[in-house]
Amino acid sequence: MRRRHPVLELDIIKQHVRLEPDFEDDDTLLDTYSNAARRLVENRTGRKLYATAAEFPKDGDGNPTDENALVLDDDLVTAMLLLIGSVTGAQIGTRLSMKLRPEYLRVLLAAIVLLVAARMALGLGWRPDEIFTIEVR
């Protein structure tokens, strides 16, 4: 099976998952996630992703030959980064849970639940001066 060049560059993936650019231990894994995200988008849309329109296959006259070609836009990049980030986040959570004692994990979860509840209670009781603001320049 021929591997396609990933549509998402490794630098942007590393930035999204908060890895240092010079940290190369997980490059192969991140590349695999990038290809899996690309394949998922292609399978769901029924179209082939290209980073730019210049990458479309063209005939002798320069006309695109792939009628299902799709240029990667910001929305697709965001969706693919969220897919990759959720997988990476789950791995980090798993590694962390293996290193911490269960009591600490329960305390951490309780603290998170209490913080969310406090924020929701604050949102119910606090009313901003202006609900909607429109700025005209």
Secondary structure as UniProt FT lines:
FT   HELIX           10..16
FT   TURN            17..18
FT   TURN            21..22
FT   TURN            25..26
FT   HELIX           27..45
FT   STRAND          48..50
FT   HELIX           53..55
FT   TURN            60..61
FT   TURN            67..68
FT   STRAND          69..71
FT   HELIX           74..99
FT   HELIX           102..125
//
